[in-house]
Amino acid sequence: MTVKANCHCGAVQIEMSEAPDALLECNCSVCGRYGVKWAYYTTDQVTIKAADDAFDFYIWGDRTTNFNFCKTCGCLTHYTAAEGQDSDRVAVNGRMLTDRKLLDSLPMKYFDGRDSWQMVDKLPVEDAN
């Protein structure tokens, strides 16, 4: 079963070889702001269809991860390992899935990337002060 995702304007299209088992929400300083729900794959499970100049990336901190976004509509579509990293992980933003029923049906996992750096049952509520 091929699963598809794309940005709002369609310039970045992603095909995955199968549906994810679950999605992961992280509250680190980047993911918490993006509001993404990550679906994890390996590079051989994902095909990205886009013109060479259709997307760009943001990289920060330890410079290990490229957060890829569409240069036209701004949607964060996926992340990949930065150049020089030994990783075949691709995380697709589940909010980009074209099958909305699939998105709504997937179980959610939570990773506390802000404080404990561990999987948790529920993300802590941030103090507004």
C-alpha positions in Angstrom: 0.0 0.0 0.0 1.5 3.3 -1.1 0.9 6.2 1.2 1.1 9.8 -0.1 1.8 13.2 1.4 2.3 16.6 -0.1 2.7 20.2 0.8 -0.2 22.6 0.4 0.7 23.7 -3.1 1.8 20.3 -4.3 5.3 21.2 -5.3 6.7 18.7 -2.8 5.2 15.2 -3.1 6.2 12.3 -0.9 5.4 8.6 -1.3 5.9 6.0 1.4 5.9 2.3 0.9 3.5 1.7 3.8 1.4 3.4 6.4 3.2 4.2 9.7 2.3 2.3 12.8 1.9 5.5 14.7 2.7 9.2 14.7 5.0 10.9 17.1 4.6 14.3 18.6 7.7 16.0 20.1 7.8 19.2 22.2 11.4 20.2 21.6 12.0 23.9 20.7 11.6 23.2 17.0 8.9 20.5 16.7 6.8 22.2 19.4 6.7 25.3 17.2 6.0 23.5 14.0 3.2 21.4 15.5 4.2 18.4 13.4 3.2 14.7 13.9 6.2 12.6 12.6 5.9 9.3 10.7 9.3 7.6 10.6 10.8 5.7 7.7 14.1 4.7 6.2 15.3 6.3 3.0 14.5 3.2 0.9 10.8 3.4 2.0 10.4 7.1 0.9 10.4 8.7 -2.5 10.4 12.5 -2.7 9.1 14.0 -5.9 10.0 17.7 -6.3 12.0 19.9 -8.5 15.6 20.5 -7.2 14.7 24.0 -6.2 11.2 23.2 -4.8 12.3 22.9 -1.1 14.9 24.2 1.2 15.8 23.3 4.8 16.4 24.8 8.2 19.2 23.4 10.4 20.0 24.4 13.9 21.8 23.4 17.1 24.0 20.3 16.7 23.5 20.6 12.9 22.4 16.9 12.5 18.9 17.4 11.1 17.6 19.2 8.0 14.0 20.3 8.4 12.8 20.5 4.8 10.0 22.9 3.8 8.4 23.9 0.5 9.8 27.2 -0.8 6.4 28.1 -2.3 3.8 27.4 0.4 6.1 27.1 3.4 4.8 23.7 4.6 7.3 21.6 6.6 7.2 18.3 4.8 9.9 16.1 6.2 13.3 15.9 7.9 16.4 14.1 6.9 19.9 13.7 8.3 22.2 16.6 7.6 25.2 16.1 5.3 27.9 14.0 6.9 25.5 12.2 9.3 25.3 8.4 9.2 21.5 8.0 9.3 19.0 6.6 6.8 16.0 8.0 8.8 13.4 10.1 7.1 10.6 11.6 9.1 7.5 12.7 7.2 5.2 15.3 8.6 2.0 13.2 9.1 -0.1 16.4 8.8 0.9 16.3 5.1 -0.8 12.9 4.5 -3.3 13.1 1.7 -5.5 10.5 3.3 -7.0 12.4 6.2 -8.9 9.4 7.5 -5.5 7.6 7.9 -4.1 10.6 9.7 -7.0 10.7 12.1 -6.8 6.9 12.7 -3.2 6.6 13.7 -2.2 6.2 17.3 -0.1 9.0 18.8 3.1 8.6 20.7 4.8 11.4 22.6 8.4 12.4 23.1 9.4 15.0 25.7 12.2 16.6 23.7 12.0 19.8 25.8 12.8 18.4 29.3 13.4 14.6 29.9 14.4 13.5 26.4 12.2 10.4 26.9 9.0 8.8 25.5 6.1 9.8 27.8 2.4 9.0 28.1 1.5 12.6 27.7 3.4 15.8 27.0 3.7 18.2 29.9 1.7 21.4 29.7 4.0 24.4 29.2 3.8 27.1 31.9 2.5 30.2 30.2 4.4 32.6 32.5 
